[in-house]
Each structure stands twice: as C-alpha cells, then as structure tokens.
Amino acid sequence: MKTELVSYLFLSYLTLLVSGTPQFITCPSSVCLSRPVTYECNSGVNTLIWRVLDTNGVSVGTESYTDFEDDVGATVSIGSQFDTVLTVDGSSLVSNITFTPMLNISNYIVQCADPTGTLMNCSIVIADIPIAVMPDSFNYRIPPSEYVQVNWLLLSPNPCISHYIVIRTSSTDSVNFTTTTNEGLLRLPLPSLNDTLYTFGVLAVDTGGRSLHTPFNNVTFIPNVPGFVTDLTLTQTDYPTDINDTVNITVSWNPPPQLSQEPLLVRYFVHYNVSDVPQNITVPHYHGATPTTRPYLRTLSGFTVGSEYTVGVAAVNNIGTGSITSTTITILATPPPPEIPSTSTVDFTSSFTSGISATPTMTPSSSMTPPTQEPSRLSAGAIAGIVIAIIGLIVLVICGDCYCMLC
C-alpha cells in the first residue's frame, strides 16, 4: 500500500512537470471604464477553470471547460457581467473571459485554474481619472487668422481619454468646446479684445465620463497690446575730432511690466531719424531676461554734432504694438564737463545783518579820488587829562604810605 501511494505521488508530479501550470496570456495592468476588455488564459492541461472573486474575496461564480466535454466556441457566463469562451481545445486549453469594466467591479479578481488547484490571479484595476494641466501663457494670433491657442498636457499618461472639454469664460458668456484631438491644443476665437478678462479651463474626460477639475487647469488671459517700456536711456558714445563727422549713440531700455495673463512679448521696435530719414530696427524679446542683465541695448549711428534727436521704443506682442516711449539727446562735439557735487553753504553775512536796517551810502563818481588817510593825532585837552591822572595816582600812593607810618 505504501509503495502504491509513493508511485501515485511520483506519477502526479511527473504529470505536473509535463503539463505545466495556468498562465494568463493577457492581463492588463489597468482597464478603462465602459470599454470592453478580454483576459486570455492557457490552463496548461485539458481542463480550465474560471473563477471571479469580489473585493471581499467572495466568489461571484465559477465555470470550467474540459477537452472531452466542450468544443471550441463554447460559451459560459459568470454572473451578469462576465462571459467566457473556449478558443483552443486539446491537451492544453485556452479560453477568454470578456467583460465591460464598471466601477462596481473595480478591484475584483479573475482567477484561471487547473484541476489541481493551481491558479493565477488577474485583478481588475480601473485607470485613474485623467487630469489636464495648462501653461501660464497663450499664443494669440492676430487677424486675419484671429484666435487664441489653448495648450494643455496630461499630468500623467492615461490610456482612457475619451475627449477634452475646453471652457472659455468671460464677463459676457461661457462657452464649452469639445475636442478629441491628441495634440493637446485647440484654437479658439475671441469675441472681443480691449482688456476683456478671459478664463480658460480644460477637462480631460475618460471613457466612463469622469473628469477632475483642479486649480492647475484654469488660466486667465487679458488680450491687449503691451504697455510702455521703462528706463529708456540715450548715451553718446564717441566725440569726433572733426565736427562734420557723425557719431554713435546707445539706446537701452527695460521691458514693460507684464502680468502672466497678458500675451507674451515677441519683439521691440526702435524708431529714430537720421538726416531726416526715418529709421526703424527690430529687437527680439528675450524671455526670462531681467532688468539687471540689460539685454536691450543697441548702438545707433549717423548722428550729427549740434543736432537734437528723438528715439522711441515700443513693445510688440501677437495682438499688436504698444505705445511708444521716447526721449531726446543733443549731440555734442566734446564731452560735457564732469558735474561738481553741490555742497550746502551758510551765508553768515545775510544771517548776521538780517535784523539790521541798511543805511544808504553814496557812490563816488569816477572823477572823485579816495581820501588819503593820515596818522591820528592827540589833542591838547587829551594830553592834559593824561597828565592829571598820573599826578593823582602818585599822590594816592604817597598818602597811603604816610597813613601807614602814623599807624
């Protein structure tokens, strides 16, 4: 008896080695809502068993195929949502199970097994809701092909996109545009410009009709021409040895202040005159440039000494050209003297005499000669007074001595 049992186990082991185990031929990592999907399995033996488990591990249903009972094309249903069909018979059966993914079967498990209980699992994973995000800028195209190009991209790849809804909202209307494009862009007309505030949103809708609205798929847009450039400066760079020679000047500026909702700057126009002939040059806008780098500096030539010139600069975007900022410069033959720093001074004379009335003085004529100053002389009375004072002093001293002797 023991020998027979060992023989049976050994033969069963050899059978498993020869026949193989169940394998899923197709088992998607995720599936799309409302889009029918098929899982395919090879049992490796002449019997194949399908089983479906719900999210709690409870069996929804079980069906099986055998080589000696079923023919190719035989179908069996599991519950109300799963249909199976035998596609290959013989010693190694192949069968498909087909269903339409719905939210109520999300995370169900489909099992393919053989008679020994060896099985393989394939989970029903519903793909995530797609999310579209938008950049902060728009590409506006001027007439005659007037439109705003709205761009977007998916936050992460998603195979279940059905369509996109682009929402354009303003103070006057709200319109939805539907597109199935995979390019991630849509060109929309704008009913009016003139600083009208538009809000654009993009919703990515999956095959189950789901979409997710987030702050990342709303962008505002204010269509208008650019504002004034700032810090416009003209500088004469050379001084001629011959005043008939022409000289060069440099013009520099900074971009106009700009909101993220406004159309992007594309270029600048520089206007000036040389010999009464209008001149224009175009300077591209450098995105990301800051005022500290001063990228907007150009050298202009052909200016004549003694003349005054006006140079203007205007910023340009896809809607149009902004207002011109201008300034003037007079061309000099020699460099101007350096500026002397001014210092604060106090007029002591005026402060001192502010409370004193001025006495009018005579202004001598040109024929008058200034008086000659002579050394001053003491009068006789003054001399006599001095003598009397000296005598009095002597008497006082003598009397004082006498008084001391008597004491």
C-alpha positions as CSV (number, residue, x, y, z in Angstrom):
1,M,0.0,0.0,0.0
2,K,2.8,2.4,0.9
3,T,4.6,1.5,-2.4
4,E,1.4,2.3,-4.4
5,L,1.0,5.7,-2.7
6,V,4.5,6.7,-3.5
7,S,4.1,5.6,-7.1
8,Y,0.9,7.7,-7.4
9,L,2.5,10.8,-6.0
10,F,5.5,10.4,-8.3
11,L,3.3,10.0,-11.3
12,S,1.3,13.0,-10.3
13,Y,4.5,15.1,-10.0
14,L,5.6,14.0,-13.5
15,T,2.2,14.9,-14.9
16,L,2.5,18.4,-13.5
17,L,6.0,18.8,-14.9
18,V,4.9,17.7,-18.4
19,S,1.5,19.5,-18.4
20,G,2.6,22.9,-17.0
21,T,0.6,25.4,-15.0
22,P,-2.1,28.0,-15.8
23,Q,-0.8,31.2,-17.4
24,F,-2.6,34.5,-18.3
25,I,-1.7,35.4,-21.9
26,T,-3.3,38.9,-21.5
27,C,-3.8,40.6,-18.1
28,P,-3.8,44.4,-18.4
29,S,-2.3,46.5,-15.6
30,S,-5.4,48.7,-15.8
31,V,-8.6,48.9,-17.7
32,C,-10.8,51.7,-19.0
33,L,-14.4,52.2,-17.8
34,S,-17.1,51.2,-20.3
35,R,-14.5,49.9,-22.8
36,P,-14.9,46.0,-23.2
37,V,-11.8,44.1,-22.2
38,T,-10.7,40.5,-22.6
39,Y,-8.4,38.4,-20.4
40,E,-6.9,35.2,-22.0
41,C,-5.6,32.2,-20.1
42,N,-3.8,28.9,-21.0
43,S,-4.5,26.2,-18.4
44,G,-1.6,24.0,-19.5
45,V,-3.8,20.9,-19.1
46,N,-7.0,19.6,-20.7
47,T,-9.2,21.3,-18.1
48,L,-9.6,25.1,-17.4
49,I,-11.5,26.7,-14.6
50,W,-12.6,30.4,-14.4
51,R,-13.4,31.9,-11.1
52,V,-14.3,35.6,-10.2
53,L,-13.9,37.0,-6.6
54,D,-15.3,40.3,-5.4
55,T,-13.5,42.8,-3.3
56,N,-14.2,40.8,-0.1
57,G,-12.8,37.6,-1.6
58,V,-16.3,36.1,-2.1
59,S,-16.8,34.0,-5.2
60,V,-19.1,35.6,-7.8
61,G,-19.2,32.4,-9.8
62,T,-17.1,29.5,-11.2
63,E,-17.2,27.8,-14.6
64,S,-15.0,25.2,-16.2
65,Y,-14.0,23.7,-19.6
66,T,-12.8,20.2,-20.4
67,D,-11.3,18.8,-23.5
68,F,-13.7,15.8,-23.6
69,E,-16.9,17.8,-22.9
70,D,-16.6,21.2,-24.6
71,D,-15.8,22.2,-28.1
72,V,-14.1,25.4,-29.4
73,G,-16.6,28.3,-29.3
74,A,-18.5,27.0,-26.2
75,T,-19.6,29.9,-24.0
76,V,-20.4,30.2,-20.3
77,S,-21.4,33.2,-18.3
78,I,-20.3,34.1,-14.8
79,G,-22.8,36.3,-13.1
80,S,-24.3,39.0,-15.2
81,Q,-21.1,40.8,-16.3
82,F,-18.6,38.1,-17.3
83,D,-18.7,35.9,-20.4
84,T,-16.2,33.1,-21.2
85,V,-15.5,31.3,-24.4
86,L,-13.2,28.3,-25.2
87,T,-10.8,29.2,-28.0
88,V,-8.4,26.2,-28.1
89,D,-9.1,22.6,-27.0
90,G,-6.9,19.6,-26.7
91,S,-4.3,18.8,-24.0
92,S,-3.8,22.5,-23.2
93,L,-7.0,24.6,-23.1
94,V,-7.1,28.3,-23.9
95,S,-10.1,30.4,-23.0
96,N,-11.1,34.1,-22.9
97,I,-13.2,35.9,-20.3
98,T,-14.7,39.2,-21.5
99,F,-16.4,42.0,-19.5
100,T,-17.1,45.7,-19.6
101,P,-15.3,47.4,-16.7
102,M,-17.6,49.3,-14.4
103,L,-17.0,51.0,-11.0
104,N,-18.9,48.3,-9.2
105,I,-16.4,45.6,-10.2
106,S,-13.3,47.6,-9.6
107,N,-10.6,45.5,-7.8
108,Y,-12.4,42.3,-8.5
109,I,-10.0,39.3,-9.1
110,V,-10.3,37.0,-12.1
111,Q,-8.7,33.5,-11.5
112,C,-7.6,30.9,-14.0
113,A,-7.0,27.5,-12.5
114,D,-6.4,23.8,-13.3
115,P,-7.9,20.8,-11.6
116,T,-5.1,20.5,-9.1
117,G,-6.0,23.9,-7.6
118,T,-3.0,25.7,-9.2
119,L,-4.3,29.1,-10.2
120,M,-3.2,32.6,-11.5
121,N,-4.8,35.9,-10.5
122,C,-5.5,39.0,-12.6
123,S,-7.0,42.0,-10.9
124,I,-9.5,44.4,-12.4
125,V,-7.8,47.8,-11.9
126,I,-9.8,50.8,-13.2
127,A,-7.5,53.5,-14.6
128,D,-7.2,56.8,-12.6
129,I,-9.2,59.9,-13.6
130,P,-7.2,61.9,-16.1
131,I,-6.0,65.4,-15.2
132,A,-5.1,68.1,-17.7
133,V,-2.8,70.9,-16.8
134,M,-2.2,74.2,-18.7
135,P,0.8,76.5,-19.1
136,D,0.6,80.1,-17.9
137,S,0.8,81.7,-21.3
138,F,-1.2,81.8,-24.6
139,N,-0.3,82.1,-28.2
140,Y,-2.5,84.7,-29.7
141,R,-2.6,85.0,-33.5
142,I,-3.6,88.4,-35.0
143,P,-6.1,88.8,-37.8
144,P,-6.9,87.6,-40.4
145,S,-6.4,84.2,-38.6
146,E,-7.5,85.6,-35.3
147,Y,-7.6,83.0,-32.5
148,V,-6.1,82.2,-29.2
149,Q,-4.3,78.8,-29.0
150,V,-5.0,77.0,-25.7
151,N,-2.4,74.3,-24.8
152,W,-2.5,71.6,-22.2
153,L,-1.0,68.3,-21.3
154,L,-1.8,65.3,-19.1
155,L,-0.4,65.3,-15.6
156,S,0.4,61.6,-16.1
157,P,-0.1,59.3,-19.1
158,N,-3.6,57.9,-19.3
159,P,-4.9,55.4,-21.9
160,C,-8.6,56.0,-21.2
161,I,-9.1,59.5,-22.6
162,S,-12.4,59.9,-24.4
163,H,-12.3,63.7,-25.2
164,Y,-11.4,67.1,-23.8
165,I,-13.7,70.0,-22.9
166,V,-12.2,73.5,-23.2
167,I,-14.2,76.1,-21.3
168,R,-13.9,79.8,-22.2
169,T,-15.5,82.2,-19.7
170,S,-15.7,86.0,-19.8
171,S,-17.9,88.6,-18.3
172,T,-20.3,88.2,-21.3
173,D,-20.5,84.5,-21.9
174,S,-19.3,81.0,-21.1
175,V,-18.8,78.5,-23.9
176,N,-17.6,74.9,-23.9
177,F,-15.6,73.5,-26.8
178,T,-15.3,69.7,-27.2
179,T,-12.4,68.1,-29.0
180,T,-11.0,64.6,-29.4
181,T,-7.6,65.8,-30.5
182,N,-4.5,64.2,-29.1
183,E,-2.3,67.2,-29.9
184,G,-3.1,69.0,-26.6
185,L,-4.1,72.2,-28.2
186,L,-7.2,74.0,-29.5
187,R,-7.5,77.3,-31.4
188,L,-10.5,79.3,-30.2
189,P,-12.0,82.6,-31.4
190,L,-12.2,85.6,-29.1
191,P,-15.4,87.7,-29.5
192,S,-13.7,90.8,-28.1
193,L,-10.4,92.2,-27.0
194,N,-9.7,95.5,-25.2
195,D,-8.6,94.1,-21.8
196,T,-11.5,91.6,-21.6
197,L,-10.6,89.1,-18.9
198,Y,-11.0,85.5,-20.2
199,T,-10.7,82.4,-18.1
200,F,-9.8,79.1,-19.8
201,G,-10.2,75.6,-18.3
202,V,-9.5,72.2,-19.7
203,L,-11.2,69.0,-18.5
204,A,-9.9,65.6,-19.6
205,V,-12.8,63.2,-19.8
206,D,-12.3,59.4,-19.6
207,T,-14.3,56.6,-21.3
208,G,-16.5,56.5,-18.2
209,G,-17.4,60.2,-18.4
210,R,-15.2,61.1,-15.4
211,S,-13.2,64.3,-15.2
212,L,-11.4,66.1,-12.4
213,H,-11.4,69.9,-12.0
214,T,-8.3,71.3,-10.3
215,P,-6.7,74.7,-9.9
216,F,-4.0,73.7,-12.4
217,N,-6.3,73.7,-15.4
218,N,-7.6,77.2,-15.1
219,V,-5.7,80.1,-16.7
220,T,-6.8,83.7,-17.2
221,F,-5.9,85.7,-20.3
222,I,-6.1,89.5,-20.9
223,P,-5.8,90.3,-24.6
224,N,-4.2,93.7,-25.1
225,V,-1.1,95.3,-26.6
226,P,1.9,95.8,-24.3
227,G,2.4,98.8,-22.0
228,F,5.3,101.3,-22.1
229,V,8.9,100.2,-22.0
230,T,10.8,101.5,-18.9
231,D,14.2,103.1,-18.2
232,L,14.7,104.4,-21.7
233,T,18.2,105.9,-21.9
234,L,20.3,107.5,-24.7
235,T,24.1,107.9,-24.3
236,Q,26.6,109.5,-26.7
237,T,29.5,107.0,-27.1
238,D,32.1,109.0,-29.1
239,Y,33.1,112.6,-29.8
240,P,34.5,113.5,-33.3
241,T,37.8,115.2,-34.0
242,D,36.1,116.8,-36.9
243,I,32.7,118.3,-36.2
244,N,31.5,117.2,-39.6
245,D,31.9,113.6,-38.7
246,T,28.9,111.6,-37.4
247,V,28.8,109.9,-34.0
248,N,27.2,106.9,-32.4
249,I,24.7,106.7,-29.5
250,T,23.4,103.7,-27.5
251,V,19.8,103.2,-26.6
252,S,18.8,100.9,-23.7
253,W,15.5,100.1,-22.1
254,N,13.7,97.5,-19.9
255,P,10.6,95.5,-20.8
256,P,7.2,96.9,-19.8
257,P,5.7,95.5,-16.6
258,Q,3.6,92.4,-17.6
259,L,1.1,90.2,-16.0
260,S,1.2,86.5,-16.6
261,Q,-2.3,86.7,-18.1
262,E,-1.2,89.0,-20.9
263,P,0.1,87.9,-24.3
264,L,3.8,87.2,-24.4
265,L,6.1,89.9,-25.7
266,V,7.8,89.0,-29.0
267,R,9.9,92.0,-30.1
268,Y,10.6,95.7,-29.9
269,F,10.5,98.5,-32.5
270,V,13.2,101.2,-32.2
271,H,12.3,104.4,-34.2
272,Y,14.6,107.4,-34.9
273,N,15.6,109.8,-37.7
274,V,19.0,110.3,-39.4
275,S,19.3,113.1,-41.9
276,D,15.5,113.5,-41.7
277,V,15.1,109.9,-42.9
278,P,13.0,107.7,-40.6
279,Q,14.9,104.6,-39.3
280,N,13.5,101.5,-37.7
281,I,15.1,98.5,-36.2
282,T,13.6,95.3,-34.7
283,V,15.0,93.8,-31.5
284,P,13.7,90.3,-30.3
285,H,12.4,89.9,-26.8
286,Y,14.4,87.6,-24.6
287,H,12.1,85.6,-22.4
288,G,13.3,85.3,-18.9
289,A,15.6,88.4,-19.1
290,T,15.6,90.6,-16.1
291,P,16.3,94.3,-15.8
292,T,19.7,93.7,-14.1
293,T,21.1,92.0,-17.2
294,R,20.1,94.9,-19.5
295,P,19.8,92.8,-22.7
296,Y,18.1,95.5,-24.5
297,L,20.9,97.8,-25.6
298,R,21.6,98.8,-29.2
299,T,24.1,101.1,-30.9
300,L,22.7,103.6,-33.4
301,S,24.9,105.6,-35.9
302,G,24.9,108.6,-38.2
303,F,24.2,111.4,-35.7
304,T,25.4,114.9,-36.4
305,V,27.1,117.3,-33.9
306,G,24.8,120.1,-32.7
307,S,21.6,118.4,-33.7
308,E,18.9,117.1,-31.4
309,Y,17.4,113.6,-31.9
310,T,14.4,111.7,-30.6
311,V,14.5,108.0,-30.2
312,G,11.3,105.9,-29.4
313,V,10.9,102.3,-28.4
314,A,7.6,100.3,-28.5
315,A,7.0,96.7,-27.3
316,V,5.1,94.2,-29.5
317,N,3.1,91.1,-28.8
318,N,0.9,88.9,-31.0
319,I,-2.0,91.3,-30.6
320,G,-0.2,94.4,-31.7
321,T,2.2,97.2,-30.9
322,G,2.2,99.1,-27.7
323,S,2.6,102.9,-27.2
324,I,6.0,104.4,-27.9
325,T,8.3,105.6,-25.1
326,S,10.6,108.3,-26.4
327,T,13.4,110.6,-25.2
328,T,15.8,113.1,-26.8
329,I,19.5,113.7,-27.0
330,T,21.7,116.6,-28.2
331,I,24.9,115.6,-29.9
332,L,27.9,117.3,-28.5
333,A,31.4,118.0,-30.0
334,T,33.2,117.4,-26.7
335,P,32.3,115.5,-23.6
336,P,30.4,117.7,-21.1
337,P,32.4,118.8,-18.0
338,P,32.0,116.5,-15.0
339,E,29.3,117.5,-12.7
340,I,30.6,119.2,-9.4
341,P,28.8,117.9,-6.4
342,S,26.8,120.7,-4.8
343,T,27.6,121.5,-1.1
344,S,25.4,123.3,1.4
345,T,26.7,126.7,2.5
346,V,25.6,129.2,5.1
347,D,25.5,132.9,4.3
348,F,26.8,134.3,7.6
349,T,26.6,137.9,6.3
350,S,23.0,137.7,5.5
351,S,22.2,135.9,8.7
352,F,24.0,138.5,10.8
353,T,22.5,141.5,9.1
354,S,19.0,140.2,8.7
355,G,17.8,142.3,11.7
356,I,19.8,145.4,10.8
357,S,18.4,148.2,8.7
358,A,20.7,149.1,5.8
359,T,21.9,152.7,5.6
360,P,22.1,154.1,2.1
361,T,25.6,155.1,1.1
362,M,26.8,157.5,-1.6
363,T,28.5,156.0,-4.5
364,P,31.5,158.2,-5.5
365,S,31.8,159.3,-9.1
366,S,34.6,158.2,-11.3
367,S,36.2,161.8,-11.0
368,M,36.5,161.7,-7.2
369,T,39.7,160.5,-5.6
370,P,39.7,158.5,-2.4
371,P,40.8,160.4,0.6
372,T,44.3,159.9,2.0
373,Q,44.4,158.5,5.5
374,E,46.9,160.2,7.9
375,P,48.1,159.1,11.3
376,S,45.7,160.2,14.1
377,R,47.0,163.0,16.5
378,L,46.1,163.6,20.2
379,S,44.5,166.9,21.0
380,A,45.9,169.2,23.8
381,G,43.0,168.5,26.1
382,A,43.6,164.8,25.9
383,I,47.3,165.2,26.8
384,A,46.4,167.4,29.8
385,G,43.9,164.8,31.1
386,I,46.5,162.1,30.9
387,V,49.0,164.2,33.0
388,I,46.4,165.0,35.7
389,A,45.6,161.3,36.0
390,I,49.2,160.4,36.5
391,I,49.7,163.1,39.2
392,G,46.7,161.9,41.1
393,L,48.0,158.3,41.1
394,I,51.3,159.4,42.6
395,V,49.6,161.5,45.3
396,L,47.4,158.5,46.3
397,V,50.5,156.3,46.7
398,I,52.3,158.8,48.8
399,C,49.4,159.5,51.1
400,G,48.9,155.8,51.6
401,D,52.4,155.4,52.8
402,C,52.0,158.3,55.3
403,Y,48.9,156.8,56.7
404,C,50.7,153.6,57.3
405,M,53.6,155.4,59.2
406,L,51.1,157.2,61.5
407,C,49.5,153.9,62.4
